[in-house]
Amino acid sequence: MKRVLVLVEGQTEERFVKDVLGPYFASKNLFLFPTVAKTKRVKCGADFKGGITGFSNVAKDLKQLIKDQNAFVTTFIDYYGLPSDFPGMNSLPNGSPLIKVCHVETALAQFINCPRFKPFIMLHEFEALLYTNPSELCRALHADHKILATFMGICNAYQNPEEINNSPSTAPSKRILNLVPGYQKTLHGPTITRRIGLDTLRQNCPHFDDWLVWLESL
């Protein structure tokens, strides 16, 4: 049995790893164990979890995870909103979002410097996966045909959902909230991706697919 420890950004990603990725990889005798990133450590009581507020806590989490020498380690965090102190963020190259996110992943891998560690940073955030099937997205959110047409228009404007961009008004989640204010990431996100299915997610999100190919290679 091979194990992979996955440092995830929040509860949505945790559920996605457990409910969507977990069963698929378990059938291949690879078992994924998500750990939600800590945002604040306290001397007494439980640490605060969820969200990436700075690199120092991420580094501590990863260094703790790689102490398990019988497991591989990876990440599942968003590129959107990534703190400026993350490795590689102060030296981003020109080019596409994919070039930039690969640069950050490489810098993070070099910082951790462990052959059992391979980072994955989602372009641009988890909600990009929901745009792989706008009909399923709208069905889950009880959105009408006009909103579906708007989502279809957004998808048609980009080569793939991972390219839907990175500003506070146009990031994938912000577009959903603008059209359907009742969207709740933790509630709807894992459910919609499970209904869409892993094959469709992979076919439409190449950087995400590359990560799964690596997992399959273990």
C-alpha positions in Angstrom: 0.0 0.0 0.0 1.3 3.4 -1.0 0.3 6.6 0.9 0.2 10.2 -0.2 -0.2 13.0 2.3 -1.9 15.9 0.7 -1.7 19.4 2.2 -4.9 21.1 1.2 -6.1 24.7 1.4 -9.4 24.2 3.1 -12.4 21.9 3.8 -13.6 22.0 0.2 -10.3 20.6 -1.1 -10.3 18.1 1.8 -13.7 16.8 0.8 -12.7 16.7 -2.8 -9.6 14.5 -2.0 -11.7 12.2 0.2 -14.8 11.9 -2.0 -13.6 12.3 -5.6 -9.9 11.5 -5.8 -9.8 9.0 -2.9 -12.0 6.2 -4.3 -10.3 6.4 -7.7 -6.8 6.1 -6.4 -7.8 3.5 -3.7 -8.7 1.2 -6.6 -5.1 1.5 -7.7 -3.8 0.7 -4.2 -2.8 4.4 -3.6 -4.3 6.0 -0.6 -4.6 9.8 -0.2 -4.7 11.5 3.2 -5.6 15.2 3.2 -4.4 17.6 5.9 -5.9 21.1 6.0 -3.3 23.8 6.1 -2.9 25.6 9.5 -3.4 29.3 9.4 -2.5 30.1 13.0 -0.8 28.0 15.7 -1.6 28.6 19.3 0.0 27.4 22.5 -3.2 26.3 24.1 -6.2 24.8 22.2 -6.6 23.7 18.6 -4.8 25.4 15.8 -6.8 27.4 13.3 -7.2 25.7 9.9 -8.2 26.6 6.4 -6.9 29.1 3.9 -3.3 30.1 3.0 -2.4 33.3 4.8 1.4 33.1 4.6 4.2 30.7 3.6 5.7 30.2 7.0 2.8 28.0 8.2 2.7 26.1 4.9 6.4 25.4 5.3 5.9 24.1 8.8 3.1 21.9 7.7 5.1 20.4 4.8 8.2 19.8 6.9 6.0 18.0 9.4 4.4 15.8 6.7 7.7 14.8 5.0 8.9 13.4 8.3 6.8 10.4 7.4 9.5 8.6 5.3 7.0 6.0 4.1 4.7 8.4 2.4 4.8 10.8 -0.6 3.7 14.4 0.0 1.9 16.9 -2.3 -0.2 20.0 -2.1 -3.6 21.1 -3.4 -3.8 24.8 -3.0 -5.0 27.7 -5.2 -2.8 30.0 -7.2 -5.4 32.7 -6.8 -4.7 34.6 -3.6 -1.4 32.9 -3.1 0.7 35.0 -0.6 3.5 37.1 -2.0 6.0 35.4 0.3 5.6 32.0 -1.4 8.7 30.7 -3.1 8.9 32.0 -6.7 6.2 34.7 -6.3 8.7 37.5 -6.3 10.4 36.3 -9.5 7.4 35.3 -11.7 8.4 35.0 -15.4 6.5 36.6 -18.2 4.2 34.3 -20.0 1.0 32.3 -19.5 -0.6 31.5 -16.1 0.6 28.0 -16.6 4.2 29.1 -17.0 3.9 31.2 -13.8 2.3 28.5 -11.7 4.9 25.9 -12.8 7.6 28.4 -11.8 6.1 28.6 -8.3 5.7 24.9 -8.0 9.4 24.4 -9.0 10.5 27.0 -6.4 8.4 25.3 -3.7 9.8 21.9 -4.6 13.4 23.3 -4.4 12.6 25.0 -1.0 11.3 21.7 0.5 14.0 19.7 -1.2 12.6 16.2 -0.7 12.4 13.6 -3.5 9.1 12.3 -2.1 7.5 15.8 -2.5 5.8 17.2 -5.6 3.7 20.4 -5.2 0.4 21.0 -7.1 -1.0 24.5 -7.3 -4.5 24.8 -8.9 -4.9 27.2 -11.8 -6.4 29.5 -10.8 -8.5 28.0 -8.0 -10.6 25.0 -7.1 -13.7 26.5 -8.9 -12.1 26.1 -12.3 -13.0 22.5 -12.0 -16.7 23.4 -11.9 -16.5 25.1 -15.3 -15.8 21.8 -17.0 -19.5 21.2 -17.1 -21.6 24.4 -16.8 -24.8 22.5 -17.1 -24.0 20.4 -14.0 -22.9 23.6 -12.2 -26.2 25.3 -12.9 -28.3 22.2 -12.1 -26.7 22.0 -8.6 -27.2 25.7 -8.0 -30.7 25.8 -9.4 -29.7 28.5 -11.9 -31.8 29.3 -14.9 -31.0 29.1 -18.6 -29.8 32.7 -18.8 -27.2 32.1 -16.1 -26.2 28.8 -17.9 -25.7 30.9 -21.1 -23.5 33.3 -19.2 -21.4 30.4 -17.8 -21.1 29.0 -21.3 -19.9 32.3 -22.6 -17.2 32.5 -20.0 -16.0 29.0 -20.9 -16.0 29.8 -24.6 -13.8 32.8 -24.0 -10.9 30.6 -22.7 -9.0 27.7 -24.1 -9.8 25.7 -20.9 -11.2 26.5 -17.4 -7.7 26.7 -15.8 -7.2 30.0 -17.8 -10.2 31.7 -16.3 -8.3 34.6 -14.7 -7.0 35.8 -11.4 -8.4 39.1 -10.3 -10.7 39.7 -7.3 -13.6 40.3 -9.7 -13.0 37.7 -12.4 -11.5 34.7 -10.6 -13.7 31.5 -11.1 -15.3 31.7 -7.7 -16.1 35.4 -7.9 -17.8 34.9 -11.3 -20.0 32.2 -9.7 -20.9 34.3 -6.7 -21.7 37.3 -9.0 -24.2 35.1 -10.9 -25.4 32.9 -8.0 -24.9 34.6 -4.6 -26.1 31.4 -2.9 -23.1 29.4 -4.0 -21.3 27.9 -1.0 -17.9 26.5 -1.8 -17.7 23.8 0.9 -21.3 22.6 0.3 -21.5 22.8 -3.5 -17.9 22.3 -4.8 -17.3 18.7 -3.9 -20.8 17.7 -4.8 -20.6 19.3 -8.3 -17.2 17.8 -9.1 -18.4 14.4 -8.0 -21.4 14.6 -10.4 -19.2 15.9 -13.2 -16.8 13.0 -12.9 -13.1 12.7 -12.8 -12.7 11.9 -16.5 -14.3 15.2 -17.5 -12.3 17.2 -15.0 -9.1 15.7 -16.4 -10.0 16.2 -20.0 -10.7 19.9 -19.5 -8.0 20.9 -17.0 -4.5 19.8 -18.3 -2.5 21.1 -15.3 -4.8 19.2 -12.9 -4.5 16.1 -15.1 -0.7 16.3 -15.0 -0.9 16.1 -11.2 -3.0 13.0 -11.4 -0.7 11.4 -13.9 2.1 11.9 -11.4 0.0 10.3 -8.7 -0.8 7.4 -11.0 2.9 6.9 -11.6 3.7 6.3 -7.9 
